[in-house]
Amino acid sequence: MTLAETFDLCQEIELRHAKLYATLSVRLGEVDERIARFWQEMSAEEWQHHLTVSFGRSLCAQTFGLDRPAPQFADVSIERINEALSEYEERVHAEEVTLNEAFEIAIALETGESDTIYEELVSTIKEAIYQSNRPYLLNRISQMEKDMDNHVNHLIDAAKRFSIDPDLVRKAHRLSDSDIPPLN
């Protein structure tokens, strides 16, 4: 797989996450406006991730091209990522998804293999910044990493606020734990 294909894949995944969260906003919006707003914000954050990957793609293309081999992803299956995403999309589009089920899906997405691809691409983007001698762009990368932490914290806070299932809240709280294995 080339770096270009990896950027394509990551952008597609981020866009699918954004669409899934937007659909949850519509489906669960009648429950409570705060819940609708939460899922809308999660969607917007995923869209921002998509734009961030696009920025990194441009920088890498300018610096060392996109035909080089992609970073190696330990224990990442693109097929598994696509299967899980398709399953979640089908559930959200075809069924009445409860709020707790929506949180379960979001927790799985935020701890899944697709985040490994995003994180590896951030490392590749950092490499492009160093090679292009543009250290001022490191502030953008730093902000990207903070935004990712905020995204996860946003999900944790919402699960605490809106879910009455203590097991779900514990699962969400473990998102901040870096050693947690993927749920999907």
Buried (B, 14 or more C-beta within 10 A) or exposed (E): EEBBEBBBBBBBBBBBBBBBBBBBBEBBBEEEEEBBEBBBBBBEBBBBBBEBBBBBBBBBBEBBEBEEEBBEBEEBEBEBBBEBBEEBBEBBEEEEBBBBBBBBBBBBBBBBBBBBBBBBBBEBBBBBBEEBEBEEBEEBBEEBEEBBEEBBEBBBEBBEEBBEBEEBBEBBEBBEEEEEEBBB
